[in-house]
Amino acid sequence: ILVMKFSPKHAIPLSNITVFGGSIANTLLNASKRHPLANRPLVDWDLILIMEPLTIAGALMGAFLNKLLKEEVLVFMLVLLLSFTAYNTLKKAIKMYKVESAQMKTASDAGLKESELTTVAAEVEEDNEEEAEGALLDDVEGQDDDTEDGGMVDVGLQENATLQKILEEEKKTPMGNITLLVVMFVVVLFINILKGGGAFPSPLGIKCGSKSFWVANAAMVGWIFTISLMARSYLLKQYHLKRSCGYKYVEGDIQWDEKATIIYPVICALAGFFAGMFGVGGGIVKGPLMLAMGVHPKVSSASSACMILFTSFTATTSFVVFGLLVPDYAIVCLSIGFIATYVGQVVLNYLMAKYQRNSYIAFSIGGVVLLSAFLMTIQSIVSMAEGHHSTSSGVCGKD
């Protein structure tokens, strides 16, 4: 819009396919990566399963408000939102940086002398011998109490078997979660195409604003809420199962209990609502949101990129179907998005590996959001200087 003077109608689809190219690169790079603190995939599919559906539902509802509000009002509110998000994200990044610096200083100051290491090793060996003797005595006593405590032993073995099963399942990518998400997006895309809108006709002849139009929208939102309830039921079942067998969570894990499975999805719905209302990519909202939730920066970055792959693919498909995507520019934008993101990921991973700082991810997210706020401010000033004023076009109005 600023440099190439595209109209929003064609600039947004091109921007979206650029994001789609970047999300492909991110997903390819993150697919084989493992969690930094546990033996599981880096992408948190449970987090995606509970966040993505209501994010989409919020975005659908926010898109309607986008059509009703004046552009000046939207830009003003968007700049406020981005500025607030950038401030909180950079504040968290600075806090993470200070914690990392303190940990590095502690580690460097904690170098033990050779004599101290020898002493520690001797103490450990002595402790191990005492533990072995204690275990032998416990075994002897346990043999005498087998008839009395047989039921308790069985329960312990059962819990241990359940825990091992959970840990084994976590090592693999949960195809069930992915299948459910894909089915949700296919149905949403199908309904969205069939209902049409103010700028394009419906294949079934559904008129924007008609009863059929609103029934289709209600069906789409209802379907998304159904998937959300299924996801909540699954995560609650997993939470109670993990709790019963003494599952140990690592730093950055979210315990999906009754409270968390309501609060976080509602927050995601609000995030999606703002993303849909302002017409911005979900990553600008989801990345900082996950950092605020306490998710590990690497997991947050990988999971956010994977979610963007779903949403950007759905949007790109819609733009292609409706003929809003300029083919020549689309190929260039897709390539630029892929290459730039791939190079950026490689460089960022190198810097994190070299300096052992996850805060770089938070700084990059906050920097992008702040830059977006700055550019939107410039765009609004330029638009006002040129005397451009917009009016509400209504839900079914054409831009």
Sequence and secondary structure as in RCSB ss.txt:
>XXXX:A:sequence
ILVMKFSPKHAIPLSNITVFGGSIANTLLNASKRHPLANRPLVDWDLILIMEPLTIAGALMGAFLNKLLKEEVLV
FMLVLLLSFTAYNTLKKAIKMYKVESAQMKTASDAGLKESELTTVAAEVEEDNEEEAEGALLDDVEGQDDDTEDG
GMVDVGLQENATLQKILEEEKKTPMGNITLLVVMFVVVLFINILKGGGAFPSPLGIKCGSKSFWVANAAMVGWIF
TISLMARSYLLKQYHLKRSCGYKYVEGDIQWDEKATIIYPVICALAGFFAGMFGVGGGIVKGPLMLAMGVHPKVS
SASSACMILFTSFTATTSFVVFGLLVPDYAIVCLSIGFIATYVGQVVLNYLMAKYQRNSYIAFSIGGVVLLSAFL
MTIQSIVSMAEGHHSTSSGVCGKD
>XXXX:A:secstr
  SS   HHHHHHHHHHHHHHHHHHHHHHHTT B SSSSSBSS HHHHHHHHHHHHHHHHHHHHHHHHS HHHHH
HHHHHHHHHHHHHHHHHHHHHHHHHHHHHHHHHHT   HHHHHHHHHHHHHHHHHHHHHHHHHHHHHHHTHHHHH
HHHHHHHHHHHHHHHHHHHHTS  HHHHHHHHHHHHHHHHHHHHH BTTB  TT   TTSHHHHHHHHHHHHHHH
HHHHHHHHHHHHHHHHHHHTT    TT     TTHHHHHHHHHHHHHHHHHHHT  HHHHHHHHHHHTT  HHHH
HHHHHHHHHHHHHHHHHHHHHTT S HHHHHHHHHHHHHHHHHHHHHHHHHHHHHT THHHHHHHHHHHHHHHHH
HHHHHHHHHHTT       TT   
